[in-house]
């Protein structure tokens, strides 16, 4: 008889399918939705151990308490206690969002709330809405929604709100357990944690009018949820969910009202810089270098006139480690009056120690240019450096056009950039469909400090109109000034046109690809998007997006109608995917 013997294999039990269920509440003390609440603590016990995910960010109380409650875990229980006295006949809601999760699989209890009333009834009305970034109609990170029963204009700056909540990952929000009454609605990116709009750089939004919360209109109100899957999604792809409520808030960052010296810097031996909080006319700004005459430097500014650059031109000045200057600039004093102020500012720059073994060959002057490969018809060659340029030496420059395998010289002229000493424009006639060679021999360009460019050859050709597509947009439905932007990739503005509507916007010579269209309703006719101002009760200028992507093909003219009769439109197919784990 033959016996087959084998060793038993020992392994852990499989444990069954993965747990996907959130923790279950066994009991609450006092019960959730209690009335006549008088304590300063409640306890919630679960059927398993739980963890708190980003509880500091996600937990909030409405109406808010002056001192934030303590939230802690003990065994399988969650305990919340506080020090503040509660208001009479008031419904309090403790929002946990999805912070409470099981300890093993991290399954959250979605949108969990604990509610009680210090009076005989629970307030039962609700309000829904959305918070969008006014400039692009996307969500705003870390924003709160505030309801004020005090209807004074100063209320959001000086007192705590009556109700508070946070939007979800798609920007939608819901405030529950509201008492009937009249309220102002706001949104706030609270930088200092006091639930008040009291910092100039806080993101803010306000509703245009007072909201009357009545049982007839606000009982049982819930937001709509829209699921969206892109056409390229597979069957297993989970749809994105976008929540839309009744009210809309468009958040903005107000233009600074206080003028002051924002920064000073010295990034290199020969460059001194400083910036102002608000753009200013150059005539209001002046500089005097102590112990240096005015021929040893010159000043430039950026297009916005809020950043100023001083280029030091003499070695006995820019070789100094410390330079003192008298900077005169407009300044807002304590009474809100704009005055002229002069400060003594010290600019320090310490040259780095030379590397061991010497510096080696000093790199040549680095030039950047917009001519390389195939350039668009109408391109004007531009050459820039990071330091001010001296006049180019044209005896070291050759510019030719390739014709029947021959190089034919082409006339040109270099003209200094009208707004910056860092650049030169090359005026010449470029023919479509032609190839060019621009040869810069050693030293063709130099900066004012003597650093010369290395020998470089730019080979490029000029494309024809047939190498590109075009787009014409016929705009109706709105009368007034518009800014039409053509956008590609990650919100990159490719082209922009200012038009009077109804009218048309034409975008010729476009690279093939997909684009979006954005309209800015230029209500103040200043040619740029204007942000909001709460003190002036001015909302930010509205925007809208064409409802779908537009595909531009080579040698193809696309014509598209666009009705802009409704503002603040952006289809879910164009919106960013809601963030997870918020």
C-alpha positions in Angstrom: 0.0 0.0 0.0 1.3 3.4 -1.0 0.4 6.4 1.2 0.6 10.0 -0.2 1.5 12.3 2.6 1.5 16.1 2.5 1.9 19.0 4.9 -1.1 21.2 5.6 -0.6 24.7 4.5 -1.2 27.3 7.2 -2.6 30.7 6.1 -4.6 33.5 7.6 -8.3 33.5 7.0 -9.4 35.6 4.0 -11.6 37.8 6.0 -14.3 38.2 3.4 -14.9 41.2 1.1 -13.4 44.6 1.8 -15.4 46.7 4.3 -17.1 49.6 2.4 -19.6 50.7 5.1 -19.1 53.8 7.2 -19.3 53.6 11.0 -22.7 53.2 12.5 -24.0 55.4 15.3 -25.1 53.3 18.3 -26.3 56.1 20.5 -26.0 59.9 21.1 -26.1 61.7 24.4 -28.2 63.8 24.2 -30.0 62.5 21.2 -29.4 64.2 17.9 -32.1 66.8 17.1 -32.8 67.3 20.8 -34.7 70.4 22.0 -34.4 72.4 25.2 -30.7 71.6 25.2 -28.9 73.0 28.3 -25.5 71.3 28.5 -22.0 72.1 27.2 -21.2 68.6 25.8 -22.5 65.8 23.7 -21.2 62.3 23.0 -21.7 60.0 20.0 -20.8 56.3 20.2 -20.1 54.2 17.1 -20.1 50.4 16.5 -16.3 50.5 15.7 -13.3 52.6 16.4 -13.1 55.8 14.3 -10.5 58.4 13.3 -10.9 62.1 12.6 -9.6 63.3 9.2 -8.5 66.9 9.1 -11.0 67.8 11.8 -9.5 71.2 12.4 -10.3 72.2 8.8 -13.6 70.4 8.4 -15.4 70.9 11.7 -17.5 74.0 12.3 -20.4 75.2 14.3 -23.4 77.3 13.1 -24.1 79.8 14.6 -20.3 79.9 15.4 -19.1 80.0 19.0 -16.5 82.5 20.1 -14.3 79.7 21.3 -14.0 76.7 19.1 -15.2 73.5 20.8 -12.9 70.7 21.7 -13.3 67.5 19.7 -11.8 64.3 21.0 -12.0 60.5 20.8 -12.4 58.1 23.8 -12.7 54.5 22.9 -15.5 54.2 20.3 -17.0 57.5 21.3 -16.6 61.0 20.0 -16.9 63.8 22.6 -17.5 67.5 21.8 -17.5 70.1 24.6 -17.3 73.9 24.7 -17.0 76.8 27.2 -19.3 79.4 25.7 -22.9 80.0 26.9 -25.5 79.2 24.2 -28.1 81.6 23.0 -31.7 81.1 24.0 -34.2 79.5 21.5 -31.4 78.9 18.9 -30.8 75.9 16.8 -27.1 74.9 16.7 -25.6 72.7 13.9 -22.2 71.0 14.4 -20.8 70.2 10.9 -18.3 67.3 10.6 -18.5 67.0 6.8 -16.6 63.7 6.1 -14.1 63.9 8.9 -15.4 60.9 10.9 -14.1 57.7 9.3 -13.7 54.1 10.3 -10.2 53.1 11.6 -9.6 50.2 9.2 -10.7 51.2 5.7 -11.1 55.0 6.1 -14.8 54.9 5.1 -16.4 58.3 5.9 -19.8 59.2 7.2 -20.8 61.7 4.5 -22.0 65.2 5.6 -22.5 64.2 9.2 -24.2 66.8 11.4 -25.3 67.0 15.0 -28.1 69.4 15.7 -29.9 70.6 18.8 -32.0 73.5 19.9 -31.9 75.5 23.1 -35.6 76.2 22.6 -38.7 74.1 22.2 -38.4 73.7 18.4 -35.7 73.0 15.8 -35.5 75.5 13.0 -36.1 73.6 9.8 -35.5 75.9 6.8 -32.5 75.5 4.5 -30.6 77.5 1.9 -28.6 76.2 -1.1 -26.1 77.8 -3.4 -22.7 77.9 -5.0 -19.5 79.8 -4.6 -17.5 80.4 -7.7 -14.3 82.3 -8.5 -15.6 85.4 -10.3 -12.8 85.5 -12.8 -13.0 81.9 -14.1 -16.2 80.4 -12.5 -14.2 77.6 -10.8 -14.3 76.6 -7.2 -12.6 78.6 -4.5 -10.4 76.7 -2.1 -10.9 77.0 1.7 -13.9 79.3 1.6 -16.7 79.6 4.1 -20.3 80.7 3.5 -21.7 83.1 6.0 -25.3 84.3 6.7 -25.8 87.5 8.7 -29.1 88.4 10.4 -27.6 91.8 11.2 -28.2 93.6 7.9 -25.7 96.4 8.5 -23.1 96.9 5.8 -20.4 96.6 8.5 -21.7 93.3 9.9 -19.4 91.0 7.9 -16.4 93.0 9.0 -17.2 93.4 12.7 -19.5 90.6 14.1 -19.9 86.8 13.9 -22.4 85.4 11.4 -25.7 83.9 12.4 -25.0 80.8 10.3 -21.9 79.3 8.7 -21.1 76.4 6.3 -18.5 75.2 3.7 -19.0 74.4 0.1 -18.4 70.8 -1.1 -15.7 69.9 -3.6 -17.7 71.2 -6.6 -18.5 74.6 -4.9 -22.1 73.7 -3.9 -23.3 74.4 -0.3 -26.3 73.9 1.9 -27.1 75.6 5.2 -29.7 73.8 7.3 -31.8 74.5 10.3 -32.3 78.2 9.6 -34.8 80.4 11.4 -37.2 82.4 9.3 -36.0 85.9 8.8 -34.1 88.3 6.5 -30.4 87.7 5.9 -27.4 88.8 4.0 -25.3 86.1 2.3 -21.5 86.2 2.0 -18.5 83.9 1.3 -15.1 84.4 2.8 -11.6 82.9 2.6 -10.8 83.5 6.2 -7.1 84.1 6.6 -7.0 84.9 10.3 -9.7 82.5 11.5 -12.2 85.0 13.0 -15.0 84.5 10.5 -14.9 88.3 9.6 -13.9 90.1 6.4 -11.3 92.3 8.1 -8.2 91.7 6.0 -7.6 93.5 2.7 -6.3 90.5 0.9 -9.1 88.0 1.9 -11.2 86.6 -0.9 -14.8 87.7 -0.5 -18.2 87.5 -2.1 -21.6 89.1 -1.4 -25.1 88.6 -2.6 -26.7 91.6 -4.3 -29.8 91.7 -2.2 -31.3 90.6 1.2 -32.6 87.1 1.2 -36.0 86.5 3.0 -36.0 83.0 4.4 -39.7 81.8 4.6 -41.3 78.4 5.1 -43.0 78.8 1.7 -39.8 79.1 -0.3 -37.1 77.5 1.9 -38.6 74.5 3.5 -37.2 71.1 2.3 -34.9 72.9 -0.2 -32.1 70.7 -1.4 -29.5 71.3 -4.1 -29.5 69.6 -7.5 -26.7 67.2 -8.3 -25.4 66.8 -11.9 -23.3 63.8 -12.8 -20.9 64.2 -15.7 -18.6 61.8 -17.6 -16.5 63.0 -20.5 -17.2 61.3 -23.9 -13.8 59.6 -23.7 -14.6 58.0 -20.3 -14.9 54.2 -20.0 -17.8 52.3 -18.4 -15.9 51.9 -15.2 -15.1 55.6 -14.9 -16.9 57.2 -12.0 -18.8 60.3 -13.0 -17.8 63.7 -11.5 -20.6 65.2 -9.4 -21.4 68.9 -9.5 -23.8 70.3 -6.9 -25.9 73.4 -7.9 -28.0 75.4 -5.5 -30.4 78.3 -5.6 -28.1 81.2 -4.9 -24.8 82.2 -6.6 -21.8 83.9 -5.0 -18.9 85.2 -7.1 -15.7 85.5 -5.1 -13.1 88.1 -5.7 -10.0 89.7 -4.1 -10.6 93.5 -3.7 -8.0 95.8 -5.2 -5.8 97.2 -2.4 -6.9 100.5 -1.1 -3.9 101.4 0.9 -0.8 102.6 -0.9 2.6 101.7 0.6 6.1 100.5 -0.2 5.5 96.8 -0.6 9.0 95.5 -1.1 12.6 96.4 -1.7 15.3 94.2 -3.2 18.8 94.0 -4.7 19.1 90.8 -6.8 22.5 91.7 -8.3 25.3 94.2 -8.0 23.8 96.5 -10.6 20.0 96.1 -10.1 18.0 97.7 -7.3 14.2 97.2 -7.2 11.2 98.2 -5.2 7.4 97.8 -5.5 4.3 99.6 -4.5 1.0 98.0 -3.4 -1.0 100.0 -6.0 0.1 101.1 -9.5 1.3 104.7 -9.5 2.3 107.3 -12.1 6.0 107.4 -12.5 6.0 111.1 -11.8 4.9 110.3 -8.2 8.0 108.2 -7.6 11.6 109.4 -7.4 14.9 108.0 -6.1 18.1 109.7 -5.0 21.1 107.5 -4.3 23.1 108.9 -1.4 26.7 109.8 -2.3 26.0 109.0 -6.0 25.1 111.5 -8.8 22.2 111.0 -11.1 24.4 109.9 -14.1 25.4 106.7 -12.3 22.0 105.0 -12.7 18.7 105.1 -14.6 15.2 104.0 -13.6 12.5 101.9 -15.4 9.2 100.5 -14.4 6.9 97.6 -15.5 3.7 98.0 -17.5 1.6 98.1 -14.4 3.7 100.9 -12.8 3.9 99.2 -9.5 7.4 97.8 -9.8 10.5 100.0 -10.3 14.0 99.0 -11.4 17.2 101.0 -11.0 20.1 100.0 -13.2 23.4 101.1 -11.7 25.8 102.0 -14.5 29.1 102.9 -12.8 31.5 100.4 -11.2 32.3 102.6 -8.2 28.6 102.4 -7.3 27.5 98.9 -8.2 30.6 97.4 -6.6 29.5 98.7 -3.2 28.1 96.1 -0.9 25.7 98.6 0.7 23.9 101.4 -1.1 21.6 103.9 0.7 18.8 105.6 -1.2 16.1 108.1 -0.6 12.9 106.7 -2.1 9.9 109.0 -2.5 6.6 107.5 -3.3 2.8 108.0 -2.7 1.6 106.6 0.7 -1.8 106.3 2.4 -1.6 107.8 5.9 -3.7 106.9 8.9 -6.5 109.2 7.8 -6.8 107.6 4.4 -5.2 110.5 2.7 -2.6 109.9 -0.1 0.5 111.8 0.7 4.1 111.9 -0.6 6.5 110.0 1.7 10.3 109.7 1.6 12.1 106.7 3.2 15.8 106.0 3.5 16.2 102.5 2.2 19.4 100.4 2.4 20.1 98.0 -0.5 22.7 95.3 0.2 24.2 92.8 -2.1 27.1 90.5 -1.2 28.9 88.9 -4.1 29.1 85.1 -3.8 32.6 83.7 -3.2 34.4 82.5 -6.3 34.3 78.7 -6.7 37.3 76.6 -5.9 39.6 76.2 -8.9 38.6 79.6 -10.4 35.5 80.7 -12.3 36.6 79.2 -15.6 35.2 80.7 -18.8 32.6 83.5 -18.2 29.4 82.6 -20.1 28.5 84.9 -22.9 25.5 87.3 -22.9 22.3 85.3 -23.1 19.8 86.5 -25.7 16.3 85.2 -26.2 14.3 85.7 -29.4 10.9 84.9 -30.9 12.4 83.6 -34.2 13.1 79.9 -34.4 11.8 77.1 -36.6 8.7 78.2 -38.4 7.3 81.6 -37.4 3.8 83.0 -37.9 3.3 85.5 -40.8 3.6 89.1 -39.5 6.1 88.2 -36.8 8.5 91.0 -35.8 11.8 89.7 -34.6 12.6 90.7 -31.0 15.8 90.1 -29.0 16.0 90.4 -25.2 18.5 90.0 -22.4 18.3 90.1 -18.7 20.5 93.2 -18.5 20.3 96.5 -20.4 21.7 96.2 -23.9 24.1 98.6 -25.7 23.6 99.3 -29.4 24.3 96.2 -31.5 27.3 96.1 -33.7 25.7 95.5 -37.2 29.2 94.9 -38.7 29.1 91.6 -36.9 25.5 90.7 -38.1 24.5 89.1 -41.4 20.8 88.6 -42.4 20.0 86.6 -45.5 17.1 85.0 -47.3 17.5 81.7 -49.0 16.6 82.0 -52.8 17.4 79.2 -55.2 20.1 77.8 -52.9 21.7 81.3 -52.7 21.9 83.5 -49.6 20.6 87.0 -50.5 21.2 89.8 -48.0 18.0 91.4 -46.6 18.0 95.0 -45.2 17.1 95.4 -41.6 17.3 97.9 -38.7 17.6 97.4 -35.0 15.4 99.7 -32.9 15.5 99.9 -29.1 12.4 98.6 -27.3 10.4 101.7 -26.4 9.6 100.6 -22.9 12.6 98.5 -21.8 16.3 98.8 -22.1 16.5 95.0 -22.2 15.3 94.6 -25.7 15.7 95.5 -29.4 13.2 95.1 -32.2 14.4 94.1 -35.7 12.6 96.0 -38.4 12.7 94.1 -41.7 10.4 92.7 -44.3 9.7 89.0 -43.9 8.1 87.1 -46.8 5.7 84.3 -46.2 7.0 80.9 -47.3 10.6 82.1 -47.2 13.6 80.8 -45.2 16.1 83.1 -43.4 19.5 83.0 -41.7 20.5 85.5 -39.1 24.2 85.2 -38.1 25.3 87.0 -34.9 29.1 86.8 -34.7 30.9 87.1 -31.3 30.2 90.5 -29.7 27.3 91.4 -32.0 25.3 92.2 -28.9 26.7 93.5 -25.6 25.1 94.7 -22.4 26.0 98.0 -20.8 28.4 96.2 -18.5 30.5 94.9 -21.4 29.4 91.2 -21.5 29.3 90.1 -25.1 27.1 87.5 -26.9 28.6 84.4 -28.3 28.4 83.5 -32.0 24.8 82.4 -32.8 22.9 81.5 -35.9 19.1 81.8 -36.1 17.6 79.7 -38.9 13.9 80.2 -39.4 11.2 80.2 -42.0 7.9 82.2 -42.3 4.8 80.1 -42.6 1.9 80.8 -44.9 -1.7 81.4 -44.0 -2.5 77.9 -45.3 -0.4 76.5 -42.4 -3.0 77.8 -39.9 -6.7 77.8 -39.1 -9.0 80.7 -38.2 -12.0 81.3 -36.0 -14.7 84.0 -36.4 -17.2 84.4 -33.6 -20.5 86.1 -34.3 -21.8 87.5 -31.0 -25.4 88.4 -30.3 -27.8 88.7 -27.3 -25.9 91.5 -25.5 -25.4 95.2 -26.1 -22.3 96.7 -24.7 -18.5 96.3 -24.6 -17.0 92.8 -24.4 -13.5 91.3 -24.1 -13.4 88.0 -26.0 -10.5 85.7 -25.0 -9.4 82.6 -26.8 -8.0 80.1 -24.3 -5.9 77.0 -24.8 -4.4 74.4 -22.4 -4.3 75.3 -18.8 -6.2 78.7 -18.9 -3.6 80.2 -21.2 -5.0 83.3 -23.0 -3.8 82.9 -26.6 -5.6 85.9 -28.1 -7.8 88.7 -26.9 -10.2 91.1 -28.7 -12.1 94.0 -27.4 -15.4 94.5 -29.3 -18.8 96.2 -29.1 -21.6 93.7 -29.0 -23.5 92.7 -31.1 -20.5 92.2 -33.3 -17.8 89.7 -34.3 -14.4 88.6 -33.0 -11.9 87.2 -35.5 -8.8 85.1 -34.7 -6.7 84.4 -37.7 -3.5 82.3 -38.0 -4.3 79.8 -35.2 -2.3 76.7 -34.6 -4.4 73.5 -34.9 -5.9 72.3 -31.6 -8.8 72.7 -29.2 -9.7 76.1 -27.7 -12.2 77.6 -25.3 -13.9 81.0 -25.6 -14.4 83.3 -22.7 -16.3 86.6 -22.6 -15.7 89.4 -20.1 -18.6 91.8 -19.8 -16.6 95.1 -19.7 -19.2 97.1 -17.8 -16.8 100.0 -17.1 -15.2 99.9 -20.6 -11.7 100.0 -19.3 -10.5 97.1 -21.5 -9.6 94.7 -18.6 -11.6 92.5 -16.1 -12.5 94.6 -13.1 -12.7 93.0 -9.7 -15.4 93.7 -7.1 -15.5 96.2 -4.2 -17.7 95.5 -1.2 -17.4 99.1 0.1 -18.8 100.4 -3.2 -21.4 97.6 -3.5 -19.8 96.7 -6.9 -19.8 93.1 -8.0 -16.9 91.8 -10.1 -17.4 92.1 -13.9 -19.4 89.0 -15.1 -17.8 86.4 -17.4 -19.2 83.5 -19.5 -17.8 80.7 -21.5 -18.8 79.2 -24.8 -20.5 75.9 -23.9 -18.1 73.6 -25.6 -14.5 73.2 -26.9 -13.8 74.4 -30.4 -11.5 72.5 -32.7 -9.4 74.5 -35.1 -7.9 72.7 -38.1 -5.1 73.6 -40.5 -6.3 75.6 -43.6 -9.8 75.7 -42.2 -12.0 78.7 -41.4 -14.4 78.0 -38.5 -17.4 80.4 -38.0 -19.4 80.1 -34.7 -22.5 81.9 -33.4 -22.5 82.8 -29.7 -25.5 84.2 -27.7 -24.2 86.1 -24.7 -27.6 87.1 -23.4 -27.0 85.1 -20.1 -24.0 85.8 -17.9 -22.0 83.5 -15.6 -22.3 80.4 -17.8 -19.7 77.6 -17.8 -20.7 74.1 -18.8 -19.6 71.2 -16.6 -17.6 69.8 -19.5 -15.3 72.8 -19.2 -15.1 72.9 -15.4 -12.1 71.5 -13.5 -12.7 68.1 -12.0 -13.9 68.4 -8.3 -11.0 67.7 -5.9 -11.1 64.6 -3.9 -10.3 64.3 -0.2 -11.6 67.8 0.7 
